[in-house]
Amino acid sequence: MDETYQKVVEFHGHECPGIATGYRVAKYVLENFNKESADEELVAIVENNACGVDAIQVMLSCTFGKGNLKFLDYGKHAFTFYSRNTGKGLRIYVKGTENDAERKRHTKYLGKTLNEEEAKELAELRKEIIRRILEADDDELLKVEEITIEEPKRARIYNSLVCENCGEYFMEVKGRTIDGKVVCKDCFNKLVHREY
């Protein structure tokens, strides 16, 4: 296990096929597209909120806090990268290494309490899938295409307001008005649903 992969696993909390996938995507970007982003030079647009995104954060320094990690809730293992330095875009779709039978075996165990035998079988299956992900050729694992996209907006800091319902600060552009009060989204949703 190389040092970078170990850092990714430690950040995520455990080793899994998703983290191995994210590692391979980030490694490809570092080797073929752009070095990690000290600030917002590299933007990652991720189409899932799964494990692999943690590798993007660790290896490429694309984070929600800096505003250079954008999330599209499409549920795909696809990642688009934009370099502000070159104006170029790259989309990587992860084809995966599991066959249909393995995918079915893998998913049947997810989200349920496993007995000792099932836990052992799942651990062995995951270990094999991780090995294949880490050892696969780029073209076997990844569908890579250069794309043209509009430059993503830079991170912006907004004024904060105090919610007139709960008293907590919130980002001004996220506010709502109800009953003549300026409130946060959470209070707005609670007040709207209380009326029905």
C-alpha positions as CSV (number, residue, x, y, z in Angstrom):
1,M,0.0,0.0,0.0
2,D,1.7,3.2,-1.1
3,E,1.8,6.2,1.3
4,T,-0.8,8.3,-0.6
5,Y,-3.3,5.5,-0.7
6,Q,-2.7,4.9,3.0
7,K,-3.5,8.6,3.7
8,V,-6.7,8.3,1.7
9,V,-7.7,5.2,3.6
10,E,-6.9,6.8,7.0
11,F,-8.9,9.9,6.1
12,H,-11.9,7.8,5.0
13,G,-11.7,5.5,8.0
14,H,-11.6,2.1,6.2
15,E,-10.5,0.5,2.9
16,C,-13.3,-0.2,0.4
17,P,-13.8,-0.4,-3.3
18,G,-15.1,3.2,-3.4
19,I,-12.0,4.6,-1.9
20,A,-9.8,2.6,-4.2
21,T,-11.8,4.0,-7.1
22,G,-11.5,7.6,-6.0
23,Y,-7.7,7.0,-5.5
24,R,-7.4,5.8,-9.1
25,V,-9.3,8.8,-10.4
26,A,-7.3,11.3,-8.4
27,K,-4.0,9.5,-9.4
28,Y,-5.0,9.7,-13.1
29,V,-5.7,13.5,-12.7
30,L,-2.4,14.1,-11.0
31,E,-0.4,12.2,-13.6
32,N,-2.2,13.3,-16.7
33,F,-4.1,16.5,-16.2
34,N,-3.3,18.8,-13.2
35,K,-1.4,18.8,-10.0
36,E,-3.2,19.2,-6.7
37,S,-5.0,22.5,-6.1
38,A,-3.4,24.8,-3.6
39,D,-6.4,27.1,-3.8
40,E,-9.1,26.9,-6.5
41,E,-6.9,26.2,-9.6
42,L,-8.4,22.8,-10.0
43,V,-12.2,22.3,-9.7
44,A,-13.8,18.9,-9.2
45,I,-17.4,18.3,-10.1
46,V,-18.5,15.0,-8.6
47,E,-21.7,13.2,-9.6
48,N,-22.0,11.2,-6.4
49,N,-21.4,11.7,-2.7
50,A,-19.9,8.2,-2.2
51,C,-16.6,7.1,-0.7
52,G,-14.4,8.0,-3.7
53,V,-15.0,11.7,-3.2
54,D,-12.8,11.5,-0.1
55,A,-9.8,10.5,-2.2
56,I,-10.5,13.6,-4.4
57,Q,-10.4,15.8,-1.4
58,V,-7.2,14.3,0.1
59,M,-5.2,13.9,-3.1
60,L,-6.3,16.9,-5.2
61,S,-7.1,19.3,-2.4
62,C,-10.6,20.0,-3.8
63,T,-12.9,20.7,-0.9
64,F,-16.3,22.1,-0.2
65,G,-14.7,24.6,2.2
66,K,-12.5,26.1,-0.6
67,G,-15.4,26.0,-3.1
68,N,-13.6,23.9,-5.6
69,L,-15.6,20.8,-5.0
70,K,-19.0,20.8,-6.5
71,F,-21.6,18.1,-6.1
72,L,-24.2,17.1,-8.6
73,D,-26.6,14.4,-7.2
74,Y,-26.6,12.1,-10.3
75,G,-25.5,8.9,-8.5
76,K,-22.9,8.1,-11.1
77,H,-19.2,7.3,-10.5
78,A,-18.2,10.2,-12.7
79,F,-15.9,13.1,-12.0
80,T,-15.3,16.2,-14.0
81,F,-12.2,18.3,-13.5
82,Y,-11.6,21.9,-14.7
83,S,-8.2,23.6,-14.7
84,R,-8.5,27.3,-14.2
85,N,-4.8,27.5,-15.3
86,T,-5.5,26.0,-18.8
87,G,-9.2,26.4,-19.2
88,K,-9.4,22.7,-20.0
89,G,-11.9,20.1,-18.8
90,L,-11.7,16.4,-18.2
91,R,-14.5,13.9,-17.4
92,I,-13.7,10.5,-15.9
93,Y,-16.4,7.8,-15.7
94,V,-15.4,4.8,-13.7
95,K,-16.4,1.6,-15.6
96,G,-15.6,-0.6,-12.6
97,T,-14.1,-4.1,-12.5
98,E,-17.0,-6.1,-11.0
99,N,-19.0,-8.4,-13.2
100,D,-22.8,-8.6,-12.7
101,A,-22.6,-11.7,-10.5
102,E,-20.1,-10.0,-8.2
103,R,-22.1,-6.8,-8.1
104,K,-25.2,-8.8,-7.0
105,R,-23.2,-10.7,-4.4
106,H,-21.7,-7.4,-3.1
107,T,-24.9,-5.5,-2.9
108,K,-26.9,-8.3,-1.2
109,Y,-24.8,-7.8,1.9
110,L,-24.9,-4.0,2.1
111,G,-27.1,-2.5,4.8
112,K,-27.8,-5.7,6.7
113,T,-26.5,-7.4,9.8
114,L,-24.2,-10.2,8.7
115,N,-23.4,-13.5,10.3
116,E,-19.8,-14.5,10.6
117,E,-19.7,-16.5,7.4
118,E,-21.4,-13.7,5.4
119,A,-19.0,-11.1,6.8
120,K,-16.0,-13.3,5.8
121,E,-17.4,-13.8,2.3
122,L,-18.0,-10.0,1.9
123,A,-14.5,-9.1,3.2
124,E,-12.9,-11.6,0.7
125,L,-15.0,-10.3,-2.2
126,R,-14.2,-6.6,-1.3
127,K,-10.5,-7.4,-1.0
128,E,-10.6,-9.0,-4.5
129,I,-12.5,-6.1,-6.0
130,I,-10.1,-3.6,-4.4
131,R,-7.1,-5.5,-5.7
132,R,-8.5,-5.4,-9.3
133,I,-9.3,-1.7,-9.0
134,L,-5.8,-0.9,-7.9
135,E,-4.1,-3.1,-10.5
136,A,-6.3,-2.4,-13.5
137,D,-5.0,-0.5,-16.5
138,D,-6.4,3.0,-16.8
139,D,-8.3,2.3,-20.0
140,E,-9.8,-0.9,-18.4
141,L,-11.1,1.0,-15.4
142,L,-11.7,4.6,-16.6
143,K,-13.5,6.2,-19.5
144,V,-11.6,9.5,-19.9
145,E,-12.6,12.3,-22.2
146,E,-11.5,15.8,-22.7
147,I,-14.5,18.1,-22.6
148,T,-15.3,21.8,-22.9
149,I,-17.2,23.3,-20.0
150,E,-17.9,26.8,-18.8
151,E,-15.6,27.9,-16.1
152,P,-17.2,27.1,-12.7
153,K,-17.9,30.1,-10.5
154,R,-15.3,30.8,-7.9
155,A,-16.2,30.5,-4.2
156,R,-18.0,33.5,-2.8
157,I,-18.4,34.7,0.8
158,Y,-21.8,36.0,1.6
159,N,-23.1,38.2,4.4
160,S,-24.6,36.5,7.4
161,L,-28.0,37.2,8.8
162,V,-29.6,36.2,12.1
163,C,-32.7,34.1,11.7
164,E,-35.6,35.8,13.2
165,N,-37.0,32.5,14.3
166,C,-34.2,30.5,15.8
167,G,-31.5,33.2,16.3
168,E,-28.8,31.3,14.4
169,Y,-26.6,33.0,11.7
170,F,-27.1,31.8,8.2
171,M,-25.8,32.8,4.7
172,E,-27.9,35.7,3.4
173,V,-28.6,34.1,0.0
174,K,-30.1,31.0,1.7
175,G,-32.7,33.0,3.6
176,R,-36.4,32.9,3.2
177,T,-39.3,35.2,4.2
178,I,-42.4,34.0,6.0
179,D,-44.9,35.9,8.1
180,G,-42.9,39.1,7.5
181,K,-39.7,37.5,9.1
182,V,-36.4,36.7,7.4
183,V,-35.6,33.1,8.4
184,C,-33.1,30.3,7.6
185,K,-34.1,27.5,5.3
186,D,-34.5,25.1,8.2
187,C,-37.0,27.3,10.1
188,F,-38.8,28.2,6.8
189,N,-39.4,24.5,6.1
190,K,-40.6,23.9,9.6
191,L,-42.9,26.9,9.6
192,V,-44.3,26.0,6.1
193,H,-45.0,22.4,7.1
194,R,-46.6,23.5,10.4
195,E,-49.2,25.4,8.5
196,Y,-50.5,22.2,6.7
